[in-house]
Amino acid sequence: MKNFLNVNDVNDVEVLAQQAIDIKKNKFAYKHLGENKTMVLIFLNSSLRTRISTQKAAQNLGMQTIILNLTQDSWQMEYEDGAIMNGTTAEHIKEGAAVISEYADIIGIRSFPTLTDKEKDYSEFVLHKFLENVNVPIVNMESATVHPLQSLTDLMTIREFSNKKKPKVVLTWAPHIKPLPQCVANSFAEWMNKADVEFVITHPKGYELAERFSGKANIEYNQAEAFKNADFIYAKNWSSYLDYGKILPIDEDWMITDKKMQLTNQAKFMHCLPARRNVVVADDVLDAAYSIVIQQAANRENATQAVIKTILENNQV
């Protein structure tokens, strides 16, 4: 693994998830790998779990970490080639990224989509601008289309809590007050399609994901039908991909409630967090014993550590 950009950088998702589970048993066993090395974490948008878990994972491996809030702590960056920089941007990505890579052994990058320009977002414009101008490995801490660290964590968590080899996993759309990216849903779908699970996506019509992400998943527009015999319910909102970045009018109530959870096979409830209570999911679900959102969030550290460890070993960084 040279970079960790998406699921295609992973040879076997199940093996990597198991490595994360094993690392959890002794977080400091590989501390020698990162000794005298630095990971720079670049944030172009807000973060809680990703920021803390990635920093902790790198430190567990003996690395120093530097956090850079690119929109606040540094010059405003220009990404367009041939730009006449007589506006608000003071530094071009060609120099900015190149200089950062002189200080770093690994770079983590987190950015969001515009939700207005589908072509640019789905080309992963910002992420690839960094890739073009650095000479060290990159870890995707969420980009315009995917969130692979979250998805590896999700698979790890499913394996920890599953009592069967091939559980039924349901990704369900849930309401939100504002348009959100498709990143988490896209990423979860492509990882589940490579895992040994029965995978179902349920959402209102008009919220179909891009086919390259939904893949071989069973698409079910009836949420109650999708929940039947499910072992894991993963709730997440996303805006429309077809009517890009828009919230569409829907007639049914898609919020996750305890009554809906009772349709399942005593399923565990999952969410990447943050979750808006009583909009996305009801209090009695988040507070229930079957909710594993905190354990899921805690696993971000271990999953990220498995990724950084692999990069350190494979690249001899």
N, C-alpha and C positions, 0 to 999 in steps of 0.2 A: 504494500500500500504506500504509494508516494504521497498522494493527497487523500483527504476524506471529504469529498464534495457531495456524493450521493450514494445510493445503494450499489451502484455499478462499480464502485471502488472496493467492494467487499467480495471476497471469493465465496464465502459461505456465511450467510447471516446467522444461522443457528450456531455455528462454531464461535463466531464473535460474541454472540449473546452469552454463551456458556463461559467464555473467557471473562466476561464482565462479572458473572456470578462467582467465578473462582477468585477473581481479584478482590471481591467484597470480603472474602474470608481473611485476607491479609493485605491491606491497602498499601503497606510500605515495603513489600517484598522486593520491589523493583526500583527502589529509590536511587540506586546507583546509575540507572539509565539516563537520568536527567541532570546529573551533577554538573555544575558549571554551565548549564544551558538555560536559555531564556525563551519564554513564550510570550508574544505580544498579542493581546486580545483587543481587537478593534470593533467598536460598537458604533453603528450608524443609527441605532434606535434603542428604545428602552429594553431592559432585561433585569430579571431577578434570578431565577433558577439557572439560566445559562451562564450568566456572569459568575456567580458564586461557585457553581459546580465545576466549571471549566478551570477556574483559578485553583480550586481545591485539588482537582485531579492532577493538574500539572505539578503542584507543590508536593503531592503524595509521591510523585515520581522524581522528586529532587530538583525540579526546575524553579527558576525565578520567574515571576510573572509581572508584566507591565500592562496596565489597562489604559486604553486610549479611547475616549469618547470623541469620535472624529468630528462631530458637528459642534462640539463645545470646547474641547481642549486643544484644538489645533487649527491651522488655517483651513478655510473652506476649500474643498477639493473639486477640481474640474476633471470630468471624465471623457468629454468629447474630444476626439482628435481634430486638430485644425482649429480649435476654438480661439477666438480673439478674446483674451482674458481682460476685458476692461469693465467687468462687473463685480459681483460679490466674491467670486472664487479667486484665491490668491496663489494656489499651488496646484500643479497638474499631477494627475495620478502617476504619470510616467516617472517623475522625480519622487513624489511622495511615497509611493509604494516601494520603489527601489531603495530609498533611504531606510525605510522601516525594516526591509529584509536584511540590511546590513547590520542591524542591531538584534535581529531575532534568529532563533534556530527553527522555530515553528511560528506561524501566524494563524490566529483564529479570527474569522470575519463574520459579523452579523449585520445583515441589511434587510430591509423590507421592500416589497414591490411598490410601484406607484399606484396600482389598481386603476390606472387610467390608460396605460399604454401596454396592451397585452403582448404585442410583439416584442417590445423591449424587455418586459418583465420575464417572459418565457424564454428569452435568449440568455437569461442570467447575465445581463449587461455589466452590472457592477462587479459581481464575483469574477467574471472573466477579465475585466480590466485589471483587477489585482493579479490574477494568474499570469497575465501577459508581462507583468512588470516586477515580479519578485523572483528570487532564486532559492527560496526555501519552501518546505511543505506548507500547505494551507489546510486548515480544518474549517469546515462550513458550520458555523454556529447558528444558522438559519439564513436562508437567502430568499430570493423572490419567489421561488417555487417549491422548495423543500426544506425540511428541518431534520436531517439525518441523525443527529445526536439524540433528539427526542424519540425518533422511531426505533433506534437501537435500544434505548431505555425501555420503550414500550414492549418490545419483544422479550427483553430480559425479564421484565416484570411478569409478563404472561407466563413465561416458562417457570418462574419461581412459584406462581400461585396456581398453576394448572395441575389438575389431578388426572389428566388424560393426555395422550400423545398428540391428538389432533383436535383441539378445542374449537368450538364455534365462536368466532370473534366478529362482533358487529360494530362497524363504524356508523354512528348516527349523527346526522346534521341536527343542530339545535339552534334556537333563535338567539339573536344578539341585537343590541341597539344601534350598532354601526357596522359598516362593511369591514370584514376581516379577510386577510389573504387566504388562499387555498393551500398554503405551504404545509401545515401540519397534516391536513387530510391527504394531500398528494403523497407526502412522504410515508405516512402510515400505510396507505394503500400499496405503494410499491414494495415496501418491506414485507407486508403480510402476504403479498403475492409470491414472494420468494421463500416464505416460511411454511412449515408444515401445519397449516391451520385451515379450517373451513371459514372462508371469508365472505362477509356480506356487507354491502354498503346500503344504507337507507337514507333517503332524503326526499324532499318535495320535488316535483317535476320542475325543471329549470335550473337545478343545482347540480347537474351532472359534472363530474370532474373531467379533465382532459383524458381521453381514452388511453394515452400512454401511461397514465398513472393508475387509473381504475383497473386496467388490465383485465384479468380473468375473474375479477370479483363478481359475485351475484348481486345485481342491482335490484333492490326491492323498494317500491314507493310507498308501501304500507308499513309504517313503523311497527305497529303491533305484530304484524305477521313476521317481520324481521326479527323481533325480540324472542320469538318462540324457540325454546331449547338453547338459547344463547348461554355461553359460559363466561363471556366478557362483553361488556357494553362500553364502548369508547365514544364519548360525546365530544363534538367539536363543531363550532360554527365556521362557515366559510361563505364568502360572497359568491355570486354567480360567475362561473367561468364563461358561459355562453353569452350572457349579457354582462360583459366583463365589469367586475367590481361593484355590481349593483345588488341591493336588497330587493327581492321580489315579493309581491303580495302572496300570502298563502292563507288557506282557509282553516287548516287544522292546527291544533296545539301540539307543537313538537318538543316542548320543554320536557326534560326527563324527570319523572315522578316515581315515588315508591310503588304506586299502583302499576305503572308500566314495568318496573323491575320485577314485579311478581309474575310477569308473563314468562320470565326466563328460567333457565335451569340453575337457580340460585347463583346468578351471575355476579361477578365482581364488577364494580363500576370504576371506570378510568377516565381521566381528563388530564390534559397537559398543564393546566393552570396558567394564568389565573382564570377562575370561573365566576361569572356574575351570578350570585345566588338568586334564586327565584325568577331568573330570566332564562338562563341556559339550563340550570338544574336546581331542583327544589332542595331546601334545607334538609328534609328528611332523607334524601339520598346521600348528599355529601357527608352528613353526620352519621350515617348508618355503618354498621360493622362491615358490610360488604363493600364499602367505599375504600379503595386502596390508593387514593390520589396522593396521600402523603408518602407512602412507601414508594410509589411510582416516582415522585419528585426526588426523593432521597437517592434513588438509583441512578439519577443523572450523573452523579459523581463517579460511580463505578463504571458505567457505560463509557463515559468520556475518557476515563483513565485507560480502558481497554484500547480505545482508538489511539490515544497519544502514545501509549506503550508500543503498539504495533508500528507506528510511524518511526519512533525512535530506533526500534530494532531493525526495521527494513531499510531505512535510509541512512543508518549509521550517522545520525545527526550529531 
